[in-house]
Amino acid sequence: MNSQRSYPALLKAEAWLRYFDDLGIHSFYRDRAGSSVMGNAPPVPALSGGESDLSDPVWNARDAAATPYVAEPQIAGIRLPTSTGERNRRLPPELHALVHPPSLFETNDPPRNETLEIIRSDLGECTRCKLHRTRHTIVFGTGNPHADLVFVGEGPGHDEDMQGLPFVGRAGKLLTQMIEAMGLRREQVYIANIVKCRPPENRAPQEDEVAACMPFLLRQIAAIGPQVIVCLGSTAAQNLLGTKKSISHFRGQWFDLHGAKVIATYHPAYLLRNPNAKLDVWIDLQKAMAILGLAPPPRKSSRERD
């Protein structure tokens, strides 16, 4: 055996042993029946009762309150620590990349000089998913390229598909009113969607369609660098926050997305059908205003409105 080739593997094995030794795990159990499936996977550490358990949830080292619906991948065959004391221990540097692989967002981190224009050029006349067959126009996004506030919706509708701009129909007019109620103008914020082409019959975008578009949306968000992202509706929130729960489970709560604060609220199209929900949305927007340091504009008198 070439000793130079085996040396890095020995260092990695030593790092694992040091880590488990710090956790008080000094013995290991090998499931020989499963070894043919796992190949050369690392051994499974023994539990306190002397038995192995591969069915336990994977340790999520990130703050559960910040990203409650995102789980870390399991390392082949390794049961990661789950107690509070174990969770607070730091992994050796040699192992950190294995336990915490880069997320989709991190893998698509843009170069320092990336701009929205570069991202739009990379998108091109996109044919990455089947939506290109029925679309009229790509709806990339619009607004301030350095906005502190970004709105993310589901996808373009008929009016958006024809004009190439997001939120220009009836729901778009309501969104404009919401932005103005916050004391801002539409051109001061940035508006985009989870997918950039209109799904047929305005259906919800499918997984492969979202997968094709999300890297570009994440690059847009990274290039803009907003303080606050407002997800409009379930589709936007579920895909940015990585959950399948309905929006009623987390509407109005704060989440972190790589430096930006994320909050979900109802889609303007939903408000057109359910006007009673406007108060809930206004409460959510006020939370965003507090983060941004905004005060609502003074209410106009009846004489001024006339």
C-alpha positions as CSV (number, residue, x, y, z in Angstrom):
1,M,0.0,0.0,0.0
2,N,1.2,3.5,-0.8
3,S,1.7,5.2,2.6
4,Q,1.4,8.7,1.1
5,R,-2.1,7.9,-0.3
6,S,-3.3,6.3,3.0
7,Y,-2.1,9.2,5.2
8,P,-5.1,11.5,4.6
9,A,-7.5,8.6,5.3
10,L,-5.7,7.9,8.6
11,L,-6.0,11.6,9.6
12,K,-9.7,11.5,8.9
13,A,-10.2,8.3,10.8
14,E,-8.2,9.7,13.7
15,A,-10.4,12.8,13.7
16,W,-13.5,10.7,13.9
17,L,-12.1,8.8,16.8
18,R,-11.2,12.0,18.7
19,Y,-14.6,13.3,18.1
20,F,-16.4,10.2,19.4
21,D,-14.0,10.0,22.3
22,D,-15.0,13.5,23.3
23,L,-18.6,12.4,23.2
24,G,-17.9,9.5,25.5
25,I,-18.3,6.9,22.8
26,H,-15.5,4.4,23.1
27,S,-16.8,1.2,21.5
28,F,-18.4,0.5,18.1
29,Y,-20.8,-2.1,16.7
30,R,-20.6,-3.2,13.1
31,D,-23.8,-4.5,11.4
32,R,-22.3,-7.2,9.2
33,A,-25.6,-7.9,7.5
34,G,-25.9,-4.4,6.3
35,S,-22.2,-4.0,5.3
36,S,-22.8,-5.1,1.8
37,V,-25.3,-2.4,1.3
38,M,-23.2,0.3,3.0
39,G,-19.9,-0.8,1.3
40,N,-17.0,0.9,3.1
41,A,-19.2,3.1,5.3
42,P,-17.8,4.0,8.7
43,P,-18.9,1.8,11.7
44,V,-21.9,2.7,13.7
45,P,-21.1,4.0,17.2
46,A,-22.7,2.0,20.0
47,L,-25.5,3.5,22.1
48,S,-25.6,3.5,25.8
49,G,-27.6,0.3,25.8
50,G,-25.0,-1.5,23.6
51,E,-27.3,-1.6,20.6
52,S,-27.2,0.4,17.4
53,D,-30.0,2.5,16.1
54,L,-30.0,3.9,12.6
55,S,-33.7,5.1,12.8
56,D,-33.1,8.1,15.0
57,P,-33.6,11.5,13.5
58,V,-30.5,13.1,12.0
59,W,-28.8,15.7,14.2
60,N,-29.7,19.2,12.9
61,A,-26.9,21.3,14.2
62,R,-28.5,24.6,13.0
63,D,-30.8,26.6,15.2
64,A,-34.2,24.8,15.0
65,A,-36.0,28.1,15.6
66,A,-34.3,29.7,12.7
67,T,-34.7,26.9,10.1
68,P,-37.2,24.5,11.7
69,Y,-38.0,22.6,8.5
70,V,-34.5,21.9,7.1
71,A,-32.6,18.7,8.2
72,E,-28.9,17.9,7.6
73,P,-28.2,14.8,5.6
74,Q,-27.1,11.7,7.4
75,I,-23.5,10.5,7.0
76,A,-23.6,6.9,5.8
77,G,-24.4,4.7,8.7
78,I,-23.4,7.2,11.4
79,R,-25.9,8.1,14.2
80,L,-25.0,11.7,15.0
81,P,-25.4,13.1,18.6
82,T,-28.8,14.3,19.6
83,S,-28.5,15.6,23.2
84,T,-28.1,19.3,24.0
85,G,-24.6,18.7,25.4
86,E,-23.5,16.8,22.3
87,R,-25.1,19.3,20.0
88,N,-23.0,22.2,21.4
89,R,-19.7,20.4,20.8
90,R,-17.6,21.6,17.9
91,L,-16.6,19.2,15.2
92,P,-13.0,18.8,14.2
93,P,-12.3,20.9,11.0
94,E,-11.6,17.7,9.1
95,L,-15.2,16.5,9.6
96,H,-17.1,19.8,9.5
97,A,-17.6,19.8,5.7
98,L,-18.9,16.2,5.9
99,V,-21.5,16.9,8.6
100,H,-22.4,20.4,7.1
101,P,-22.3,20.2,3.3
102,P,-23.0,23.4,1.5
103,S,-26.7,24.2,1.0
104,L,-28.2,24.9,-2.5
105,F,-27.9,28.6,-1.7
106,E,-24.2,28.3,-0.7
107,T,-23.3,26.2,-3.8
108,N,-24.8,29.0,-5.9
109,D,-23.1,31.8,-4.1
110,P,-22.2,34.4,-6.8
111,P,-18.9,36.0,-7.5
112,R,-18.4,39.3,-5.7
113,N,-19.1,41.4,-8.8
114,E,-22.2,39.5,-9.9
115,T,-25.1,41.7,-10.9
116,L,-28.7,41.1,-11.9
117,E,-27.7,41.8,-15.5
118,I,-25.2,38.9,-15.4
119,I,-27.8,36.6,-13.9
120,R,-30.3,37.5,-16.5
121,S,-27.7,36.9,-19.2
122,D,-26.9,33.5,-17.7
123,L,-30.6,32.6,-17.7
124,G,-30.9,33.5,-21.4
125,E,-33.9,32.3,-23.3
126,C,-34.3,29.5,-20.8
127,T,-35.4,26.0,-21.9
128,R,-34.4,24.2,-18.7
129,C,-37.9,23.0,-17.9
130,K,-41.2,22.3,-19.8
131,L,-42.7,25.7,-18.9
132,H,-40.8,27.3,-21.8
133,R,-43.1,25.5,-24.2
134,T,-46.2,27.5,-23.3
135,R,-44.8,30.7,-22.0
136,H,-45.0,34.0,-23.9
137,T,-42.3,35.9,-22.0
138,I,-39.7,35.2,-19.2
139,V,-40.6,37.2,-16.1
140,F,-37.2,37.7,-14.5
141,G,-38.0,40.3,-11.8
142,T,-38.1,44.0,-11.4
143,G,-37.2,46.8,-9.0
144,N,-34.3,48.2,-7.1
145,P,-31.2,46.0,-7.6
146,H,-30.0,47.0,-4.1
147,A,-33.4,46.9,-2.4
148,D,-33.6,46.3,1.4
149,L,-37.0,44.6,0.8
150,V,-37.7,41.8,-1.7
151,F,-41.1,40.3,-2.4
152,V,-41.2,36.7,-3.7
153,G,-44.4,35.3,-5.3
154,E,-45.4,32.0,-6.9
155,G,-45.2,32.6,-10.6
156,P,-46.4,34.8,-13.4
157,G,-50.0,35.0,-14.4
158,H,-51.5,35.9,-17.8
159,D,-50.9,39.7,-17.5
160,E,-47.3,39.1,-16.3
161,D,-46.6,36.6,-19.1
162,M,-47.7,39.1,-21.7
163,Q,-45.9,42.1,-20.2
164,G,-42.8,40.4,-18.8
165,L,-43.2,42.0,-15.4
166,P,-44.2,40.4,-12.1
167,F,-47.4,41.4,-10.3
168,V,-49.0,43.7,-12.9
169,G,-52.6,42.3,-12.9
170,R,-55.3,42.8,-10.2
171,A,-53.1,41.1,-7.6
172,G,-50.2,43.3,-8.6
173,K,-52.3,46.5,-8.1
174,L,-53.1,45.3,-4.6
175,L,-49.4,44.6,-3.9
176,T,-48.6,48.1,-5.1
177,Q,-51.1,49.4,-2.5
178,M,-49.5,47.3,0.2
179,I,-46.0,48.6,-0.7
180,E,-47.3,52.2,-0.6
181,A,-49.0,51.6,2.8
182,M,-45.5,50.7,4.1
183,G,-44.3,54.2,3.0
184,L,-42.4,52.9,0.0
185,R,-42.7,53.1,-3.7
186,R,-42.8,50.1,-5.9
187,E,-39.5,51.0,-7.6
188,Q,-37.7,51.0,-4.2
189,V,-38.3,47.3,-3.6
190,Y,-37.5,44.2,-5.7
191,I,-40.2,41.8,-6.9
192,A,-39.7,38.3,-8.2
193,N,-41.3,34.8,-8.3
194,I,-40.3,31.2,-7.5
195,V,-40.6,30.4,-11.3
196,K,-40.0,32.8,-14.1
197,C,-42.4,31.3,-16.7
198,R,-46.2,31.1,-16.4
199,P,-47.5,27.6,-15.5
200,P,-50.4,26.6,-17.7
201,E,-53.8,27.5,-16.3
202,N,-52.0,29.3,-13.5
203,R,-51.4,26.0,-11.7
204,A,-48.8,25.7,-8.9
205,P,-45.3,25.1,-10.3
206,Q,-44.1,21.5,-10.2
207,E,-40.9,20.3,-8.5
208,D,-38.8,20.1,-11.6
209,E,-39.9,23.6,-12.6
210,V,-39.0,25.0,-9.2
211,A,-35.6,23.1,-9.3
212,A,-34.8,24.8,-12.7
213,C,-35.6,28.3,-11.5
214,M,-34.5,28.3,-7.8
215,P,-30.7,28.7,-8.4
216,F,-31.4,31.9,-10.4
217,L,-33.7,33.3,-7.7
218,L,-31.2,32.5,-5.0
219,R,-28.5,34.3,-7.0
220,Q,-30.8,37.3,-7.4
221,I,-31.4,37.5,-3.7
222,A,-27.6,37.1,-3.0
223,A,-26.8,39.9,-5.6
224,I,-29.4,42.2,-4.1
225,G,-28.5,41.5,-0.5
226,P,-31.9,42.5,1.1
227,Q,-32.6,42.9,4.8
228,V,-36.1,41.4,4.5
229,I,-37.8,39.0,2.2
230,V,-41.6,38.7,2.2
231,C,-42.9,35.5,0.8
232,L,-46.3,36.0,-0.8
233,G,-48.3,32.8,-0.4
234,S,-47.6,29.1,0.3
235,T,-45.6,28.2,-2.8
236,A,-43.0,31.0,-2.3
237,A,-42.7,30.3,1.5
238,Q,-42.6,26.5,1.2
239,N,-39.8,26.6,-1.4
240,L,-37.7,29.3,0.2
241,L,-38.1,27.8,3.7
242,G,-37.9,24.1,2.7
243,T,-41.2,22.9,4.1
244,K,-44.4,21.3,2.9
245,K,-46.5,22.7,5.8
246,S,-49.3,25.1,4.9
247,I,-48.7,28.8,5.4
248,S,-51.0,29.0,8.3
249,H,-48.4,27.1,10.4
250,F,-45.7,29.8,10.1
251,R,-47.3,33.0,8.7
252,G,-46.0,36.0,10.5
253,Q,-43.0,34.2,12.0
254,W,-39.4,35.2,11.3
255,F,-36.8,32.9,9.6
256,D,-33.2,33.5,8.5
257,L,-32.0,33.0,5.0
258,H,-28.2,33.7,4.8
259,G,-28.3,37.1,6.3
260,A,-31.8,38.1,5.3
261,K,-34.9,38.0,7.5
262,V,-37.8,36.0,5.9
263,I,-41.5,36.3,6.7
264,A,-44.4,34.7,5.0
265,T,-47.8,36.2,4.5
266,Y,-50.9,35.7,2.3
267,H,-50.7,36.2,-1.5
268,P,-52.5,39.3,-2.8
269,A,-54.6,37.1,-5.0
270,Y,-55.8,35.3,-1.9
271,L,-56.8,38.7,-0.4
272,L,-58.9,39.5,-3.5
273,R,-60.9,36.4,-2.6
274,N,-60.7,36.8,1.2
275,P,-60.7,40.6,2.0
276,N,-61.0,39.8,5.8
277,A,-57.4,38.5,5.7
278,K,-56.0,42.0,4.8
279,L,-55.6,42.8,8.5
280,D,-53.4,39.8,9.0
281,V,-51.2,40.8,6.1
282,W,-51.0,44.3,7.4
283,I,-49.8,43.0,10.8
284,D,-47.1,41.0,8.9
285,L,-46.0,43.9,6.9
286,Q,-45.7,46.1,10.0
287,K,-43.2,43.5,11.4
288,A,-41.2,43.9,8.2
289,M,-41.4,47.7,8.6
290,A,-40.0,47.4,12.1
291,I,-37.0,45.5,10.9
292,L,-36.5,48.1,8.1
293,G,-37.0,51.1,10.4
294,L,-40.0,52.3,8.4
295,A,-42.9,54.3,9.8
296,P,-46.3,54.1,7.9
297,P,-47.2,57.3,6.0
298,P,-49.8,59.6,7.7
299,R,-53.4,58.7,6.9
300,K,-55.0,61.1,4.5
301,S,-58.0,63.1,5.7
302,S,-61.3,62.7,3.9
303,R,-60.8,66.0,2.3
304,E,-57.4,65.0,0.9
305,R,-58.8,61.7,-0.4
306,D,-61.6,63.6,-2.2
